[in-house]
Each structure stands twice: as structure tokens, then as C-alpha cells.
Amino acid sequence: MKLDDVSDTASPSGLAVLGASHSDTGQTVVLLGPNEPKFWSVFMQSSEYLSKGEAPLDRWSERVIGALANQFNAEAVCPFGGLPYQPFIAWALESRRAWQSPVGILVHKSSGLFVSYRGALIIPALLDLPPASSSPCLECAEKPCLSACPAAALSQDGYDVPKCHAHLDRDGDDCLSSGCIVRRACPIGQNKRLPEQSAFHMRAFHKG
């Protein structure tokens, strides 16, 4: 089995392999996230989205990643659903495909600040991993993420969540309709996530 096998199998579902790492117990943790912009059209046609029930994306992720796990004799885990939470941030950093950005949140080699993980496969084998890579922030001279937030809620000083929500309440229409301005400022992720997908996530975040 190769990582490419997982990638090829996950692709029709709108998912991509966003990184992988080895565990101390001889397993491979394969991180899965949206293959954008393809992902959104796939999800919008799903029964979970069309049913308009609670947490459609979480329910979709559990079903789709659970099915992938069955195909690869793996365990499916997701970063939601309550305790015990899985160490997705640690796994992301170990994959050497994601790093801490200048504003603190993760930045991904190909997804930029829009990186998100819908789940992971714990495969009971040590698959070959790609060579380690370095953070795109090292070559980003301007670092627009540092000054992009209109509310100064997300900066090199950290993430002030109450200040972010307050901005969204007052004059955050652009963030709500098109996605976080800081995330959009990252050159790596630009023009990859559709505005309607960002709006979906922002509404869920602000409502929650």
C-alpha cells in the first residue's frame, strides 16, 4: 500500500491527503482534508447537506472517512465529537506539510491558512512518506497575514476570539460572506476555497 493509493481512493469523495506521519506503534497517520475547490460541490450533493440537519459536514466526514477506513483496514478518527480529542495539530506538525504561521494558526504547504482536517486514517503499517518540506512562510517576505485582520483579532499576538465575534456582529459582513480576511491574505491558499464554502464555515463558527 502507498499514500498514493489512499489519495486516489479519497479523491472522488472530494478529499485529499494533506500529510502523513509515523506513530511510535508502527502505524501511519494519514490526514485527510478538502480537495479544494472540488470538495464543495461533492459535499453539496450529499445526503447530509441536503437534509439540512445538524452538523452536516461532521456527519458527512464520519461517513465518508469511515468508509475509507474500511477499505484500508484502518481506524477512522475525526477532530470533533467530544473527548477524548485526537492530537490533530501535533499530527499536522509531524507531517512536515503544515507549520505554525506568523499569526499562530496552522499554514499548509498547498492549502495555506485555509487548511482544515476532516479526519484521519490510522493505518496499521509504516507507509513510505514523502520527503520533508519547509514552511512557505520562510519565503514570504511581505507576510500579509500579520496586518490583514480589520479587528486586530488575529495577529502575531495570538487569536482574540471574543474580539473576532464582536467584529462579526458589528461590521464583519465581508468575513462572513467570503471567509476570514487573514486566511484569504495568505498567498498559498488564495483562489482555492470557494466563497460559499467559507461562508458556511464562518456562519457555523459565529453561531457556535
C-alpha positions as CSV (number, residue, x, y, z in Angstrom):
1,M,0.0,0.0,0.0
2,K,1.2,3.5,-0.8
3,L,0.0,7.0,0.2
4,D,-1.0,7.5,-3.5
5,D,-3.4,4.6,-3.1
6,V,-5.2,6.5,-0.3
7,S,-5.1,9.7,-2.3
8,D,-6.6,8.1,-5.4
9,T,-9.3,6.4,-3.4
10,A,-10.2,9.6,-1.4
11,S,-10.3,11.9,-4.4
12,P,-13.7,11.0,-5.8
13,S,-15.1,12.0,-2.4
14,G,-13.6,15.4,-2.6
15,L,-10.9,14.6,-0.1
16,A,-7.1,14.9,-0.3
17,V,-4.2,13.5,1.7
18,L,-2.8,16.6,3.5
19,G,0.0,14.9,5.3
20,A,1.1,11.7,7.0
21,S,3.4,10.7,9.8
22,H,4.5,7.5,11.6
23,S,3.5,6.7,15.1
24,D,5.7,5.0,17.7
25,T,3.5,1.9,17.5
26,G,4.3,1.1,13.8
27,Q,1.2,2.8,12.3
28,T,0.8,5.6,9.7
29,V,-1.5,8.6,10.5
30,V,-2.9,9.9,7.2
31,L,-4.5,13.3,7.4
32,L,-7.5,14.0,5.2
33,G,-9.0,17.3,4.3
34,P,-10.9,19.1,1.5
35,N,-9.5,18.8,-2.0
36,E,-10.5,22.3,-3.0
37,P,-12.3,23.7,-4.8
38,K,-13.7,20.2,-5.9
39,F,-14.7,19.3,-2.4
40,W,-17.5,21.8,-2.0
41,S,-19.6,20.6,-5.0
42,V,-19.2,17.0,-3.8
43,F,-20.4,17.9,-0.3
44,M,-23.3,19.9,-1.5
45,Q,-24.7,16.9,-3.3
46,S,-24.5,14.7,-0.2
47,S,-27.5,13.5,1.8
48,E,-26.1,15.2,4.9
49,Y,-26.1,18.6,3.3
50,L,-29.4,18.2,1.5
51,S,-31.1,17.0,4.7
52,K,-30.4,20.4,6.4
53,G,-29.9,18.6,9.7
54,E,-27.4,19.5,12.5
55,A,-23.7,19.4,11.8
56,P,-24.0,18.1,8.2
57,L,-20.2,18.4,7.5
58,D,-19.3,16.4,10.6
59,R,-21.8,13.7,9.8
60,W,-20.5,13.6,6.2
61,S,-16.9,13.3,7.3
62,E,-17.7,10.5,9.7
63,R,-19.5,8.5,7.0
64,V,-17.0,9.1,4.2
65,I,-13.8,8.7,6.2
66,G,-15.3,5.7,7.9
67,A,-15.9,4.1,4.5
68,L,-12.3,4.8,3.5
69,A,-11.1,3.2,6.7
70,N,-12.9,0.0,5.9
71,Q,-11.3,-0.1,2.5
72,F,-7.8,0.2,4.0
73,N,-8.3,-1.9,7.2
74,A,-7.7,1.3,9.1
75,E,-9.2,3.2,12.1
76,A,-11.1,6.4,11.3
77,V,-10.7,9.3,13.7
78,C,-12.1,12.9,13.5
79,P,-11.2,16.2,15.2
80,F,-14.7,16.7,16.6
81,G,-17.3,14.8,18.6
82,G,-16.1,15.3,22.1
83,L,-13.5,13.8,24.4
84,P,-11.0,12.2,24.0
85,Y,-9.8,14.7,21.3
86,Q,-7.2,13.4,18.9
87,P,-3.9,15.3,18.6
88,F,-4.6,16.6,15.0
89,I,-2.4,19.7,15.4
90,A,0.6,17.6,16.6
91,W,0.0,15.2,13.7
92,A,-0.1,18.1,11.3
93,L,3.2,19.5,12.5
94,E,4.8,16.0,12.5
95,S,3.7,15.5,8.8
96,R,6.1,18.4,7.8
97,R,3.3,19.6,5.5
98,A,1.9,22.1,8.0
99,W,3.6,24.6,10.3
100,Q,2.7,27.4,12.7
101,S,2.1,30.6,10.8
102,P,3.2,34.1,11.9
103,V,-0.4,34.6,13.3
104,G,-0.2,31.3,15.2
105,I,-2.7,29.2,13.3
106,L,-1.5,26.4,11.0
107,V,-0.4,27.0,7.5
108,H,-0.2,24.2,4.9
109,K,2.1,23.7,2.0
110,S,-0.7,23.8,-0.5
111,S,-3.8,25.0,1.4
112,G,-2.2,27.9,3.1
113,L,-4.2,29.3,6.1
114,F,-7.3,27.6,4.8
115,V,-6.0,24.2,5.9
116,S,-8.6,22.0,7.7
117,Y,-8.6,18.4,8.6
118,R,-11.9,16.4,8.3
119,G,-10.3,13.3,9.8
120,A,-7.5,10.8,9.7
121,L,-6.9,7.2,8.9
122,I,-4.7,5.2,11.3
123,I,-3.3,2.5,9.0
124,P,-1.6,-0.5,10.7
125,A,1.6,-0.3,8.6
126,L,4.5,2.0,8.0
127,L,3.9,3.6,4.6
128,D,6.6,5.4,2.8
129,L,6.4,9.1,3.4
130,P,7.4,11.9,1.1
131,P,10.5,14.0,1.8
132,A,10.1,16.7,4.5
133,S,9.4,20.2,3.2
134,S,9.8,23.6,4.7
135,S,7.2,26.3,5.7
136,P,6.1,28.6,2.8
137,C,6.2,31.4,5.4
138,L,10.0,31.3,5.3
139,E,9.9,32.6,1.7
140,C,7.0,35.0,2.2
141,A,8.7,38.4,2.6
142,E,5.5,40.6,3.0
143,K,3.6,38.3,5.4
144,P,0.2,39.9,4.7
145,C,-1.5,37.8,7.3
146,L,0.1,39.9,10.1
147,S,-1.8,43.0,9.2
148,A,-4.9,41.7,7.4
149,C,-7.4,41.4,10.2
150,P,-9.7,44.5,10.3
151,A,-10.4,43.9,14.0
152,A,-6.8,43.1,15.0
153,A,-8.3,39.9,16.5
154,L,-5.8,37.5,14.7
155,S,-2.2,38.7,14.8
156,Q,1.2,37.8,15.9
157,D,0.0,38.4,19.5
158,G,-2.5,35.5,19.1
159,Y,-6.2,35.0,18.4
160,D,-8.7,37.0,20.4
161,V,-11.8,35.0,19.8
162,P,-14.3,37.4,21.6
163,K,-12.9,40.3,19.6
164,C,-13.4,38.3,16.4
165,H,-17.0,37.6,17.3
166,A,-17.6,41.2,18.2
167,H,-16.3,42.3,14.8
168,L,-18.5,39.8,13.0
169,D,-21.5,41.2,15.0
170,R,-20.8,44.8,14.0
171,D,-19.3,45.0,10.6
172,G,-17.9,41.6,9.6
173,D,-20.1,41.0,6.5
174,D,-17.0,40.5,4.3
175,C,-15.6,37.9,6.6
176,L,-19.0,36.2,7.0
177,S,-19.7,36.1,3.3
178,S,-16.3,35.4,1.9
179,G,-14.2,34.0,4.7
180,C,-11.7,35.2,7.2
181,I,-9.7,38.1,5.6
182,V,-6.5,36.9,7.3
183,R,-6.8,33.4,5.8
184,R,-7.6,35.0,2.4
185,A,-4.5,37.1,2.6
186,C,-2.1,34.1,2.6
187,P,-0.7,33.8,-1.0
188,I,-0.6,30.0,-0.8
189,G,-4.4,29.5,-0.3
190,Q,-5.7,32.2,-2.5
191,N,-8.4,31.3,-5.0
192,K,-8.7,27.7,-3.8
193,R,-11.6,27.9,-1.4
194,L,-14.9,29.0,-2.8
195,P,-16.6,31.9,-1.0
196,E,-19.7,29.9,-0.4
197,Q,-17.7,27.3,1.5
198,S,-16.0,29.9,3.6
199,A,-19.4,31.5,4.3
200,F,-20.7,28.1,5.5
201,H,-17.8,27.7,7.9
202,M,-17.9,31.3,9.2
203,R,-21.7,31.0,9.9
204,A,-21.1,27.8,11.9
205,F,-18.2,29.4,13.8
206,H,-20.1,32.6,14.6
207,K,-23.3,30.7,15.6
208,G,-21.3,28.3,17.8
